[in-house]
Each structure stands twice: as structure tokens, then as C-alpha cells.
Amino acid sequence: MEWPPDILRKATDDFNDSNRIGEGGFGPVFSGMLWGTPVAIKVLRLKNESDFNERMAQDQYKTEVAVLTRFRHPNLVTLLGYSNGVHRHQQQCLVYEFMPNGSLEDQLDPKTRKTILDYTHRLNIMLDSARGLVFLHRAHIDMPLVHRDVKSANVLLDAHFCAKVGDFGLARDIDNGGGRTSKVMGTSGYIAPEYLHGQITPKIDVYAFGVVSF
């Protein structure tokens, strides 16, 4: 669903800094209210479309929309829509369901956590995350979808600490024999050894999930 720019400006008080709740690879993230529903709005910051990093961000934006309009699952973050030209410099943005407990990374950091996760919470978060990843890997039998950036910052938590996998900008379809790339992208510390050599299979998500679980 494409949201009119004026609706999103009103929802965030014209993207007021008081509503800024984070900073992602795309750009800033703002909280807002749409028809009484809390949302998170991620703005794609573009200054120079000829710049390699910004072209890459644009590609990731398109991939995120493509994945989340194709797939819905209780353990994948829900994309509520998108819009073009809503911010001060006409950037695009993505509108998501609001996850009030932030990310798993937030909850593990003593400086940002809102509560101390007990064993049961941690186990359920891992089970939820695993269900989301299994769904991606099995959604199309002939063409698994590999996330490629599984990490604690991309495990988002709702009001009940149910986990949902987010940030699909690096996701890629592969055939059952696996895929290859000359551009290894992801987050240091979560990258599987075979992926460093350009090999892409669902196993690289499993490796990263293991790092998150550890």
C-alpha cells in the first residue's frame, strides 16, 4: 500500500526528532500513529543517487519491499506500506508495524534494555526467530530465500516479546544447488566461512542464527 506523503508527515509530526527511535542502514527510523495504530517509519536517506553506497541502499529498499509483499508470517516483521517523497529531500520510506520492545540487541545491551530477559523469554525468542527463518527457507521449495543478515539487531520484539525477523534488504532467492556472489555483504561476526568465499545457501542463515543464540 502506498501512503500519501501528507499522512506520514502528520503521523510523525513532520518527522520531528522527538519521534526518532533509531538509525538503520537506510537512514533514520521514526515512530508515528496511523489511524490509531502505532507504526515505525524507516526513511531512505538519498543525497547523491550516483554514489555507490546510495545506489546499494536503493537496491536494498527495493528488495525489502519485494520480499515483504511476497511473504507474510507471524515471525516476520509486517510491512504496512511505503511512500515516495515524504521527507525533507523527497526520500522514500517504508512503514512497518511498531515493535515496542525494540530489537534483541537492544534488550541485551545494559544501556538500552527495558527488562532483563529470563531463560523462558530467551528460549521463546530463539524459537520464534527460527520459525521465521525456516519459513523463508521453505516458502518456495525450488527457490529458498536466504536472509543474509541474521543478527540480534534484526530480531525485533513486540509488546509480548514475541520475535520477528526484520531487515530483508540483503535477502536473495537461490536455487536448491545454492548460489554464488562476488560481493559478500552482511555483518562481521555473523558471516559463515563459506559465505566469505561467495557461497550462498540457507546454511549461512543457520550459522548466523547460531551466533545470535550463543
KOLPA-362523 format. One record per residue (C-alpha): x, y, z. Coordinates in pm, whole numbers, padded with zeros to 5 digits, always signed. Last residue first. Example, Ala and Ser with C-alpha at 12.3 -4.5 7.8 and 13.67 -1.06 7.14 Angstrom:
<rotors>
+01367-00106+00714
+01230-00450+00780
</rotors>
This chain:
<rotors>
+02522-01818+02156
+02174-01790+02003
+02273-01496+01784
+02587-01680+01667
+02380-01990+01594
+02136-01782+01393
+02432-01658+01189
+02531-02017+01112
+02173-02110+01024
+02150-01807+00795
+02468-01923+00618
+02316-02272+00594
+02034-02139+00375
+02292-02140+00091
+02516-01871-00058
+02882-01937-00145
+03099-01631-00205
+03417-01738-00027
+03327-01539+00284
+02991-01717+00260
+03167-02047+00317
+03307-01921+00649
+02967-01806+00780
+02922-01433+00846
+02781-01331+01187
+03096-01174+01331
+03113-00904+01067
+02770-00806+00943
+02638-00875+00595
+02757-00846+00239
+02992-01065+00037
+03008-00926-00315
+03136-01179-00569
+02826-01390-00520
+02733-01755-00551
+02413-01952-00524
+02294-02280-00383
+02202-02607-00552
+01842-02570-00441
+01806-02248-00636
+01869-01913-00475
+01649-01617-00382
+01827-01332-00206
+01776-01123+00104
+02014-00830+00153
+01747-00565+00218
+01540-00801+00428
+01553-00611+00756
+01331-00796+01005
+01284-01128+01183
+01000-01126+01432
+01023-01220+01799
+00739-01237+02051
+00844-01026+02348
+00481-00960+02445
+00486-00597+02326
+00667-00697+02007
+01034-00785+01970
+01256-00746+01663
+01540-00978+01561
+01741-00774+01311
+01973-00618+01572
+02049-00968+01706
+02185-01077+01369
+02067-01251+01051
+02200-01059+00751
+02199-01299+00455
+01820-01359+00455
+01829-01659+00219
+01510-01728+00024
+01483-02087-00095
+01385-02141-00461
+01257-02484-00560
+01066-02547-00238
+00931-02193-00220
+00838-02088+00133
+01089-02337+00273
+01393-02120+00354
+01180-01819+00439
+00953-02024+00666
+01252-02183+00836
+01386-01832+00905
+01065-01714+01069
+01032-02032+01275
+01392-01997+01394
+01328-01642+01509
+01025-01751+01709
+01216-02039+01867
+01507-01810+01958
+01275-01552+02113
+01093-01828+02302
+01421-01956+02451
+01529-01607+02555
+01195-01528+02717
+01197-01859+02906
+01555-01811+03027
+01489-01463+03165
+01528-01142+02968
+01611-00846+03191
+01383-00555+03112
+01387-00229+02919
+01728-00278+02764
+01917+00025+02631
+02232+00069+02839
+02252-00291+02964
+02255-00411+02600
+02082-00747+02560
+01739-00592+02513
+01860-00350+02248
+02032-00631+02055
+01711-00833+02069
+01547-00542+01893
+01293-00284+02002
+01047-00372+02275
+00767-00162+02126
+00775-00320+01778
+00571-00087+01560
+00424-00240+01245
+00618-00118+00948
+00610+00175+00704
+00892+00206+00449
+01032+00532+00318
+01139+00714+00004
+01329+01038+00020
+01189+01366-00109
+01453+01587+00050
+01265+01699+00358
+01076+01373+00394
+00774+01216+00229
+00886+01182-00132
+00786+00824-00200
+00575+00607+00028
+00565+00253+00155
+00322+00013+00315
+00229-00191+00617
+00536-00417+00612
+00494-00682+00881
+00800-00816+01062
+00844-01189+01006
+00759-01431+01286
+00381-01434+01236
+00435-01493+00862
+00370-01294+00546
+00579-01322+00229
+00552-01164-00114
+00499-00800-00013
+00773-00837+00246
+01026-00970-00003
+00968-00717-00283
+00957-00420-00047
+01284-00519+00120
+01447-00588-00216
+01352-00244-00346
+01498-00076-00037
+01811-00289-00067
+01860-00172-00424
+01819+00192-00316
+02073+00140-00037
+02316-00003-00294
+02263+00302-00515
+02333+00510-00206
+02656+00328-00133
+02770+00359-00496
+02705+00735-00519
+02524+00833-00840
+02198+00881-00648
+02354+01157-00440
+02170+01264-00126
+01943+00971-00053
+01831+00883+00301
+01573+00608+00296
+01336+00678+00583
+01212+00396+00808
+00868+00456+00956
+00766+00260+01265
+00394+00233+01333
+00146+00274+01618
-00217+00228+01507
-00476+00497+01582
-00540+00575+01215
-00164+00592+01154
+00043+00685+01459
+00418+00750+01443
+00761+00630+01543
+01060+00737+01337
+01356+00546+01190
+01656+00731+01049
+01859+00617+00746
+01881+00313+00522
+02138+00127+00731
+01934+00198+01039
+01908+00480+01290
+01668+00471+01579
+01360+00595+01759
+01317+00943+01613
+00985+01082+01732
+01137+01374+01924
+01337+01448+01610
+01016+01556+01438
+00938+01371+01120
+00667+01621+01027
+00474+01545+01347
+00530+01174+01277
+00176+01077+01172
+00119+01418+01010
+00420+01375+00784
+00306+01023+00706
-00042+01136+00602
+00099+01427+00398
+00316+01190+00194
+00024+00970+00082
+00078+00604+00179
+00134+00341-00090
+00000+00000+00000
</rotors>
